[in-house]
């Protein structure tokens, strides 16, 4: 698991954008809960 996934709800806007940029959508969906995905995309 990527270290970014440990608590995505506490990431800043720049960090969230970086996670979205450098990880495949399928990987994010497999690793994160719906709540975490929503927080990441906010």
N, C-alpha and C positions, 0 to 999 in steps of 0.2 A: 504494500500500500504506500502511496506517495505521502510524504510528510504533510503536504498541503491539505490532505483529506482528514487530518486528525481533528480539526475543529473549524470547518469552513465558515461557520456562523460568526466567527470573531475576526475574519479577514477584512482588511480595508478594501476600498474600491479598486485600487491599483492591483492589489494581490488577487482579488477575485477575477479581474480581467486577465491576469497572467495565467491563472489556473485554467480558465476557459480557452485561452489561446493555445496552451501547450498540452492539453489533454483531449483525447477523442471523446465525443459525446457518449459513446457506448461505455467507455471506461468510467466516466463520471456517473452515469446512471447505474452501473454495476456496483460502484463503491459507496454511493451516497444515498441517504434516505430522501424521500420527496421533500421534506422540510429543508434539508441541507441543500438540495438542488435549487429550491426556490430562493433560499438565502444567497446562494452563489450567483444567481442570475439577477438579483435585485439591483 
